[in-house]
Amino acid sequence: MGVPRGTTPTFTLTFNDEALDLTTATGVYVTFNDNGNIITKTGDAMTVGAKQIEVYLTQKETLSFSVGAVEVQANWTYSDGKRAASKVATVNITKQLLDEVI
């Protein structure tokens, strides 16, 4: 199962690290990479909890992806200049018969 192009999915990234509290991060970023087509979301485009990030994509953004695997990774920074990142995961983007923003 995958995410059809042109839809408006909310991706939920969940972390199991007991010591992690993303609410203490000064910056949180989620990047999607489709063979060089890179979309990075931050700020109001996401909801950040202690161990979870919910990030929303628009119709236009998902239409920009090709059918197939798209990489996704979270990065976050702290006030002391430190930076951390998740492992790279993949999401499967599937075809759309109504291939336009509606």
N, CA, C and O atoms as CSV, one atom per row, in Angstrom:
chain,resi,resn,atom,element,x,y,z
A,1,MET,N,N,0.844,-1.184,0.000
A,1,MET,CA,C,0.000,0.000,0.000
A,1,MET,C,C,0.883,1.239,0.000
A,1,MET,O,O,1.963,1.246,0.592
A,2,GLY,N,N,0.420,2.276,-0.662
A,2,GLY,CA,C,1.204,3.487,-0.738
A,2,GLY,C,C,0.327,4.719,-0.681
A,2,GLY,O,O,-0.862,4.649,-0.369
A,3,VAL,N,N,0.935,5.837,-0.987
A,3,VAL,CA,C,0.258,7.133,-0.974
A,3,VAL,C,C,0.068,7.567,-2.424
A,3,VAL,O,O,1.057,7.749,-3.134
A,4,PRO,N,N,-1.173,7.740,-2.886
A,4,PRO,CA,C,-1.380,8.189,-4.258
A,4,PRO,C,C,-0.887,9.626,-4.461
A,4,PRO,O,O,-1.070,10.474,-3.588
A,5,ARG,N,N,-0.272,9.892,-5.594
A,5,ARG,CA,C,0.125,11.243,-5.955
A,5,ARG,C,C,-1.101,12.145,-5.915
A,5,ARG,O,O,-2.203,11.682,-6.209
A,6,GLY,N,N,-0.944,13.418,-5.559
A,6,GLY,CA,C,-2.034,14.380,-5.583
A,6,GLY,C,C,-2.896,14.398,-4.336
A,6,GLY,O,O,-3.796,15.231,-4.221
A,7,THR,N,N,-2.639,13.494,-3.400
A,7,THR,CA,C,-3.405,13.499,-2.161
A,7,THR,C,C,-2.706,14.382,-1.128
A,7,THR,O,O,-1.612,14.890,-1.377
A,8,THR,N,N,-3.335,14.560,0.023
A,8,THR,CA,C,-2.806,15.434,1.073
A,8,THR,C,C,-2.551,14.616,2.342
A,8,THR,O,O,-3.265,14.772,3.332
A,9,PRO,N,N,-1.554,13.763,2.317
A,9,PRO,CA,C,-1.309,12.898,3.471
A,9,PRO,C,C,-0.654,13.632,4.635
A,9,PRO,O,O,0.052,14.625,4.454
A,10,THR,N,N,-0.903,13.122,5.818
A,10,THR,CA,C,-0.156,13.519,7.001
A,10,THR,C,C,0.683,12.319,7.397
A,10,THR,O,O,0.149,11.261,7.730
A,11,PHE,N,N,1.993,12.485,7.360
A,11,PHE,CA,C,2.910,11.415,7.740
A,11,PHE,C,C,3.225,11.552,9.224
A,11,PHE,O,O,3.474,12.657,9.708
A,12,THR,N,N,3.215,10.445,9.941
A,12,THR,CA,C,3.547,10.435,11.360
A,12,THR,C,C,4.857,9.692,11.548
A,12,THR,O,O,4.943,8.495,11.276
A,13,LEU,N,N,5.879,10.404,12.014
A,13,LEU,CA,C,7.180,9.808,12.314
A,13,LEU,C,C,7.249,9.622,13.822
A,13,LEU,O,O,7.125,10.589,14.574
A,14,THR,N,N,7.445,8.390,14.266
A,14,THR,CA,C,7.456,8.064,15.689
A,14,THR,C,C,8.816,7.512,16.065
A,14,THR,O,O,9.398,6.711,15.333
A,15,PHE,N,N,9.325,7.950,17.226
A,15,PHE,CA,C,10.657,7.570,17.689
A,15,PHE,C,C,10.560,6.848,19.024
A,15,PHE,O,O,9.740,7.200,19.871
A,16,ASN,N,N,11.405,5.831,19.209
A,16,ASN,CA,C,11.375,5.006,20.416
A,16,ASN,C,C,12.439,5.368,21.440
A,16,ASN,O,O,12.441,4.808,22.537
A,17,ASP,N,N,13.334,6.278,21.121
A,17,ASP,CA,C,14.428,6.645,22.025
A,17,ASP,C,C,13.865,7.238,23.315
A,17,ASP,O,O,13.237,8.296,23.293
A,18,GLU,N,N,14.089,6.557,24.436
A,18,GLU,CA,C,13.557,6.991,25.732
A,18,GLU,C,C,14.034,8.384,26.123
A,18,GLU,O,O,13.290,9.125,26.766
A,19,ALA,N,N,15.258,8.758,25.750
A,19,ALA,CA,C,15.830,10.050,26.144
A,19,ALA,C,C,15.372,11.199,25.244
A,19,ALA,O,O,15.582,12.364,25.580
A,20,LEU,N,N,14.757,10.891,24.118
A,20,LEU,CA,C,14.392,11.916,23.149
A,20,LEU,C,C,13.150,12.698,23.591
A,20,LEU,O,O,12.145,12.116,23.999
A,21,ASP,N,N,13.243,14.021,23.501
A,21,ASP,CA,C,12.096,14.897,23.689
A,21,ASP,C,C,12.189,15.991,22.637
A,21,ASP,O,O,12.869,16.998,22.838
A,22,LEU,N,N,11.516,15.797,21.530
A,22,LEU,CA,C,11.599,16.733,20.414
A,22,LEU,C,C,11.027,18.109,20.745
A,22,LEU,O,O,11.298,19.075,20.033
A,23,THR,N,N,10.238,18.210,21.820
A,23,THR,CA,C,9.704,19.524,22.189
A,23,THR,C,C,10.793,20.445,22.725
A,23,THR,O,O,10.570,21.649,22.857
A,24,THR,N,N,11.974,19.896,23.036
A,24,THR,CA,C,13.092,20.723,23.500
A,24,THR,C,C,13.985,21.177,22.342
A,24,THR,O,O,14.916,21.955,22.544
A,25,ALA,N,N,13.703,20.693,21.138
A,25,ALA,CA,C,14.490,21.090,19.966
A,25,ALA,C,C,14.144,22.520,19.558
A,25,ALA,O,O,12.999,22.950,19.697
A,26,THR,N,N,15.129,23.248,19.060
A,26,THR,CA,C,14.879,24.609,18.588
A,26,THR,C,C,14.418,24.622,17.134
A,26,THR,O,O,13.767,25.573,16.703
A,27,GLY,N,N,14.743,23.587,16.383
A,27,GLY,CA,C,14.305,23.466,14.999
A,27,GLY,C,C,14.055,22.014,14.654
A,27,GLY,O,O,14.848,21.141,15.008
A,28,VAL,N,N,12.952,21.747,13.960
A,28,VAL,CA,C,12.631,20.389,13.505
A,28,VAL,C,C,12.325,20.481,12.018
A,28,VAL,O,O,11.568,21.351,11.586
A,29,TYR,N,N,12.911,19.587,11.241
A,29,TYR,CA,C,12.795,19.592,9.788
A,29,TYR,C,C,12.519,18.178,9.315
A,29,TYR,O,O,13.125,17.229,9.812
A,30,VAL,N,N,11.613,18.025,8.363
A,30,VAL,CA,C,11.386,16.736,7.728
A,30,VAL,C,C,11.589,16.927,6.234
A,30,VAL,O,O,10.958,17.782,5.612
A,31,THR,N,N,12.478,16.121,5.668
A,31,THR,CA,C,12.840,16.245,4.261
A,31,THR,C,C,12.410,15.010,3.490
A,31,THR,O,O,12.632,13.878,3.920
A,32,PHE,N,N,11.790,15.251,2.341
A,32,PHE,CA,C,11.407,14.204,1.399
A,32,PHE,C,C,12.305,14.354,0.180
A,32,PHE,O,O,12.517,15.467,-0.301
A,33,ASN,N,N,12.835,13.239,-0.323
A,33,ASN,CA,C,13.728,13.276,-1.485
A,33,ASN,C,C,13.269,12.249,-2.513
A,33,ASN,O,O,13.257,11.045,-2.258
A,34,ASP,N,N,12.897,12.756,-3.670
A,34,ASP,CA,C,12.504,11.908,-4.798
A,34,ASP,C,C,13.501,12.142,-5.921
A,34,ASP,O,O,13.256,12.947,-6.820
A,35,ASN,N,N,14.626,11.436,-5.866
A,35,ASN,CA,C,15.666,11.548,-6.903
A,35,ASN,C,C,16.063,12.993,-7.179
A,35,ASN,O,O,16.146,13.408,-8.335
A,36,GLY,N,N,16.309,13.762,-6.109
A,36,GLY,CA,C,16.752,15.136,-6.261
A,36,GLY,C,C,15.647,16.168,-6.160
A,36,GLY,O,O,15.934,17.354,-5.993
A,37,ASN,N,N,14.399,15.758,-6.255
A,37,ASN,CA,C,13.263,16.652,-5.985
A,37,ASN,C,C,13.090,16.660,-4.475
A,37,ASN,O,O,12.524,15.726,-3.907
A,38,ILE,N,N,13.576,17.715,-3.822
A,38,ILE,CA,C,13.636,17.748,-2.362
A,38,ILE,C,C,12.614,18.743,-1.816
A,38,ILE,O,O,12.545,19.894,-2.247
A,39,ILE,N,N,11.825,18.265,-0.857
A,39,ILE,CA,C,10.862,19.104,-0.149
A,39,ILE,C,C,11.187,19.004,1.331
A,39,ILE,O,O,11.202,17.907,1.889
A,40,THR,N,N,11.447,20.141,1.976
A,40,THR,CA,C,11.697,20.170,3.419
A,40,THR,C,C,10.598,20.966,4.080
A,40,THR,O,O,10.297,22.095,3.691
A,41,LYS,N,N,10.002,20.352,5.095
A,41,LYS,CA,C,8.917,20.974,5.852
A,41,LYS,C,C,9.428,21.314,7.251
A,41,LYS,O,O,10.227,20.574,7.826
A,42,THR,N,N,8.960,22.435,7.789
A,42,THR,CA,C,9.322,22.862,9.134
A,42,THR,C,C,8.228,23.788,9.652
A,42,THR,O,O,7.312,24.139,8.908
A,43,GLY,N,N,8.311,24.178,10.893
A,43,GLY,CA,C,7.393,25.162,11.447
A,43,GLY,C,C,5.944,24.721,11.441
A,43,GLY,O,O,5.615,23.638,11.924
A,44,ASP,N,N,5.071,25.570,10.889
A,44,ASP,CA,C,3.632,25.329,10.904
A,44,ASP,C,C,3.195,24.167,10.024
A,44,ASP,O,O,2.038,23.752,10.093
A,45,ALA,N,N,4.076,23.637,9.210
A,45,ALA,CA,C,3.736,22.507,8.347
A,45,ALA,C,C,3.750,21.192,9.100
A,45,ALA,O,O,3.509,20.133,8.521
A,46,MET,N,N,4.036,21.262,10.409
A,46,MET,CA,C,4.105,20.024,11.189
A,46,MET,C,C,3.674,20.264,12.623
A,46,MET,O,O,3.623,21.395,13.108
A,47,THR,N,N,3.366,19.156,13.282
A,47,THR,CA,C,3.077,19.152,14.709
A,47,THR,C,C,4.132,18.288,15.368
A,47,THR,O,O,4.357,17.150,14.956
A,48,VAL,N,N,4.781,18.826,16.395
A,48,VAL,CA,C,5.888,18.123,17.046
A,48,VAL,C,C,5.491,17.784,18.480
A,48,VAL,O,O,5.086,18.655,19.250
A,49,GLY,N,N,5.614,16.502,18.823
A,49,GLY,CA,C,5.426,16.024,20.185
A,49,GLY,C,C,6.755,15.531,20.718
A,49,GLY,O,O,7.772,15.632,20.031
A,50,ALA,N,N,6.766,15.007,21.913
A,50,ALA,CA,C,8.007,14.548,22.527
A,50,ALA,C,C,8.704,13.483,21.689
A,50,ALA,O,O,9.926,13.518,21.541
A,51,LYS,N,N,7.950,12.543,21.141
A,51,LYS,CA,C,8.532,11.430,20.386
A,51,LYS,C,C,7.851,11.224,19.037
A,51,LYS,O,O,7.918,10.138,18.461
A,52,GLN,N,N,7.197,12.269,18.538
A,52,GLN,CA,C,6.438,12.111,17.308
A,52,GLN,C,C,6.393,13.414,16.520
A,52,GLN,O,O,6.293,14.502,17.087
A,53,ILE,N,N,6.471,13.275,15.207
A,53,ILE,CA,C,6.312,14.411,14.298
A,53,ILE,C,C,5.213,14.044,13.310
A,53,ILE,O,O,5.246,12.974,12.702
A,54,GLU,N,N,4.246,14.930,13.156
A,54,GLU,CA,C,3.233,14.785,12.118
A,54,GLU,C,C,3.485,15.876,11.094
A,54,GLU,O,O,3.530,17.059,11.431
A,55,VAL,N,N,3.650,15.472,9.840
A,55,VAL,CA,C,3.962,16.444,8.788
A,55,VAL,C,C,2.993,16.259,7.627
A,55,VAL,O,O,2.703,15.136,7.214
A,56,TYR,N,N,2.499,17.379,7.109
A,56,TYR,CA,C,1.461,17.419,6.097
A,56,TYR,C,C,2.056,17.804,4.746
A,56,TYR,O,O,2.904,18.692,4.663
A,57,LEU,N,N,1.606,17.127,3.687
A,57,LEU,CA,C,1.999,17.497,2.327
A,57,LEU,C,C,0.770,17.936,1.547
A,57,LEU,O,O,-0.329,17.421,1.754
A,58,THR,N,N,0.967,18.890,0.652
A,58,THR,CA,C,-0.122,19.401,-0.183
A,58,THR,C,C,-0.288,18.535,-1.433
A,58,THR,O,O,0.552,17.690,-1.744
A,59,GLN,N,N,-1.396,18.769,-2.139
A,59,GLN,CA,C,-1.616,18.080,-3.416
A,59,GLN,C,C,-0.457,18.349,-4.377
A,59,GLN,O,O,0.078,17.431,-4.999
A,60,LYS,N,N,-0.082,19.627,-4.486
A,60,LYS,CA,C,0.999,20.013,-5.408
A,60,LYS,C,C,2.303,19.302,-5.053
A,60,LYS,O,O,3.036,18.859,-5.937
A,61,GLU,N,N,2.586,19.197,-3.757
A,61,GLU,CA,C,3.826,18.544,-3.335
A,61,GLU,C,C,3.827,17.057,-3.688
A,61,GLU,O,O,4.822,16.546,-4.202
A,62,THR,N,N,2.726,16.361,-3.418
A,62,THR,CA,C,2.722,14.928,-3.743
A,62,THR,C,C,2.660,14.691,-5.250
A,62,THR,O,O,3.145,13.668,-5.733
A,63,LEU,N,N,2.072,15.622,-5.994
A,63,LEU,CA,C,2.088,15.498,-7.451
A,63,LEU,C,C,3.491,15.686,-8.022
A,63,LEU,O,O,3.776,15.234,-9.131
A,64,SER,N,N,4.367,16.351,-7.268
A,64,SER,CA,C,5.735,16.553,-7.757
A,64,SER,C,C,6.577,15.279,-7.640
A,64,SER,O,O,7.649,15.191,-8.238
A,65,PHE,N,N,6.102,14.298,-6.878
A,65,PHE,CA,C,6.832,13.038,-6.721
A,65,PHE,C,C,6.539,12.088,-7.872
A,65,PHE,O,O,5.426,12.055,-8.397
A,66,SER,N,N,7.533,11.329,-8.252
A,66,SER,CA,C,7.350,10.254,-9.218
A,66,SER,C,C,6.755,9.045,-8.506
A,66,SER,O,O,6.857,8.922,-7.286
A,67,VAL,N,N,6.144,8.169,-9.262
A,67,VAL,CA,C,5.658,6.912,-8.700
A,67,VAL,C,C,6.864,6.086,-8.259
A,67,VAL,O,O,7.829,5.938,-9.008
A,68,GLY,N,N,6.805,5.558,-7.058
A,68,GLY,CA,C,7.900,4.747,-6.528
A,68,GLY,C,C,8.300,5.200,-5.145
A,68,GLY,O,O,7.548,5.901,-4.467
A,69,ALA,N,N,9.487,4.800,-4.727
A,69,ALA,CA,C,9.973,5.077,-3.376
A,69,ALA,C,C,10.462,6.516,-3.247
A,69,ALA,O,O,11.204,7.008,-4.096
A,70,VAL,N,N,10.039,7.181,-2.179
A,70,VAL,CA,C,10.506,8.515,-1.818
A,70,VAL,C,C,11.129,8.408,-0.432
A,70,VAL,O,O,10.540,7.830,0.480
A,71,GLU,N,N,12.321,8.969,-0.285
A,71,GLU,CA,C,13.006,8.936,1.011
A,71,GLU,C,C,12.468,10.034,1.922
A,71,GLU,O,O,12.071,11.104,1.463
A,72,VAL,N,N,12.463,9.746,3.228
A,72,VAL,CA,C,12.035,10.744,4.214
A,72,VAL,C,C,12.961,10.651,5.427
A,72,VAL,O,O,13.312,9.562,5.879
A,73,GLN,N,N,13.346,11.818,5.940
A,73,GLN,CA,C,14.239,11.867,7.100
A,73,GLN,C,C,13.924,13.108,7.931
A,73,GLN,O,O,13.638,14.176,7.389
A,74,ALA,N,N,13.981,12.951,9.252
A,74,ALA,CA,C,13.823,14.075,10.169
A,74,ALA,C,C,15.184,14.522,10.668
A,74,ALA,O,O,16.071,13.701,10.903
A,75,ASN,N,N,15.345,15.826,10.828
A,75,ASN,CA,C,16.524,16.428,11.456
A,75,ASN,C,C,16.015,17.395,12.501
A,75,ASN,O,O,14.947,17.985,12.338
A,76,TRP,N,N,16.780,17.566,13.587
A,76,TRP,CA,C,16.415,18.551,14.587
A,76,TRP,C,C,17.665,19.136,15.207
A,76,TRP,O,O,18.711,18.491,15.271
A,77,THR,N,N,17.534,20.377,15.664
A,77,THR,CA,C,18.655,21.105,16.245
A,77,THR,C,C,18.297,21.558,17.653
A,77,THR,O,O,17.127,21.652,18.022
A,78,TYR,N,N,19.339,21.836,18.423
A,78,TYR,CA,C,19.179,22.307,19.798
A,78,TYR,C,C,19.862,23.661,19.946
A,78,TYR,O,O,20.682,24.046,19.113
A,79,SER,N,N,19.521,24.376,21.005
A,79,SER,CA,C,20.046,25.723,21.224
A,79,SER,C,C,21.564,25.749,21.409
A,79,SER,O,O,22.189,26.791,21.214
A,80,ASP,N,N,22.165,24.611,21.785
A,80,ASP,CA,C,23.616,24.565,21.963
A,80,ASP,C,C,24.362,24.276,20.658
A,80,ASP,O,O,25.579,24.089,20.663
A,81,GLY,N,N,23.625,24.239,19.536
A,81,GLY,CA,C,24.241,24.019,18.235
A,81,GLY,C,C,24.298,22.567,17.796
A,81,GLY,O,O,24.716,22.280,16.674
A,82,LYS,N,N,23.886,21.645,18.657
A,82,LYS,CA,C,23.906,20.230,18.296
A,82,LYS,C,C,22.767,19.919,17.326
A,82,LYS,O,O,21.718,20.564,17.324
A,83,ARG,N,N,23.025,18.894,16.498
A,83,ARG,CA,C,22.062,18.458,15.492
A,83,ARG,C,C,21.944,16.949,15.555
A,83,ARG,O,O,22.935,16.243,15.740
A,84,ALA,N,N,20.719,16.460,15.399
A,84,ALA,CA,C,20.475,15.015,15.361
A,84,ALA,C,C,19.574,14.714,14.172
A,84,ALA,O,O,18.942,15.610,13.612
A,85,ALA,N,N,19.524,13.443,13.796
A,85,ALA,CA,C,18.713,13.048,12.642
A,85,ALA,C,C,18.211,11.622,12.821
A,85,ALA,O,O,18.814,10.811,13.523
A,86,SER,N,N,17.107,11.347,12.175
A,86,SER,CA,C,16.575,9.990,12.140
A,86,SER,C,C,17.266,9.217,11.027
A,86,SER,O,O,17.991,9.786,10.210
A,87,LYS,N,N,17.032,7.930,11.011
A,87,LYS,CA,C,17.441,7.130,9.864
A,87,LYS,C,C,16.563,7.514,8.682
A,87,LYS,O,O,15.464,8.039,8.865
A,88,VAL,N,N,17.038,7.259,7.491
A,88,VAL,CA,C,16.251,7.518,6.284
A,88,VAL,C,C,15.242,6.374,6.119
A,88,VAL,O,O,15.605,5.198,6.154
A,89,ALA,N,N,13.984,6.742,5.942
A,89,ALA,CA,C,12.926,5.771,5.689
A,89,ALA,C,C,12.403,6.008,4.274
A,89,ALA,O,O,12.760,6.997,3.634
A,90,THR,N,N,11.575,5.120,3.799
A,90,THR,CA,C,10.973,5.306,2.476
A,90,THR,C,C,9.459,5.169,2.564
A,90,THR,O,O,8.919,4.433,3.390
A,91,VAL,N,N,8.804,5.899,1.688
A,91,VAL,CA,C,7.353,5.803,1.529
A,91,VAL,C,C,7.094,5.528,0.051
A,91,VAL,O,O,7.780,6.071,-0.815
A,92,ASN,N,N,6.115,4.694,-0.230
A,92,ASN,CA,C,5.796,4.339,-1.602
A,92,ASN,C,C,4.727,5.285,-2.147
A,92,ASN,O,O,3.634,5.384,-1.589
A,93,ILE,N,N,5.046,5.973,-3.229
A,93,ILE,CA,C,4.105,6.865,-3.895
A,93,ILE,C,C,3.510,6.109,-5.084
A,93,ILE,O,O,4.233,5.540,-5.902
A,94,THR,N,N,2.189,6.115,-5.159
A,94,THR,CA,C,1.506,5.364,-6.215
A,94,THR,C,C,0.876,6.299,-7.236
A,94,THR,O,O,0.784,7.507,-7.017
A,95,LYS,N,N,0.447,5.729,-8.347
A,95,LYS,CA,C,-0.089,6.546,-9.440
A,95,LYS,C,C,-1.455,7.125,-9.084
A,95,LYS,O,O,-2.150,6.652,-8.184
A,96,GLN,N,N,-1.803,8.160,-9.823
A,96,GLN,CA,C,-3.051,8.888,-9.634
A,96,GLN,C,C,-3.703,9.029,-10.997
A,96,GLN,O,O,-3.069,9.485,-11.948
A,97,LEU,N,N,-4.957,8.642,-11.097
A,97,LEU,CA,C,-5.657,8.766,-12.378
A,97,LEU,C,C,-6.093,10.199,-12.662
A,97,LEU,O,O,-6.092,10.621,-13.819
A,98,LEU,N,N,-6.464,10.953,-11.635
A,98,LEU,CA,C,-6.797,12.374,-11.793
A,98,LEU,C,C,-5.552,13.146,-11.390
A,98,LEU,O,O,-5.421,13.590,-10.250
A,99,ASP,N,N,-4.639,13.298,-12.345
A,99,ASP,CA,C,-3.272,13.765,-12.097
A,99,ASP,C,C,-3.170,15.288,-12.138
A,99,ASP,O,O,-2.437,15.852,-12.950
A,100,GLU,N,N,-3.928,15.953,-11.237
A,100,GLU,CA,C,-3.921,17.415,-11.164
A,100,GLU,C,C,-4.413,17.852,-9.789
A,100,GLU,O,O,-5.044,17.081,-9.066
A,101,VAL,N,N,-4.112,19.110,-9.438
A,101,VAL,CA,C,-4.634,19.680,-8.204
A,101,VAL,C,C,-6.119,19.955,-8.392
A,101,VAL,O,O,-6.523,20.558,-9.386
A,102,ILE,N,N,-6.930,19.514,-7.440
A,102,ILE,CA,C,-8.386,19.763,-7.541
A,102,ILE,C,C,-8.883,20.510,-6.314
A,102,ILE,O,O,-10.072,20.810,-6.213
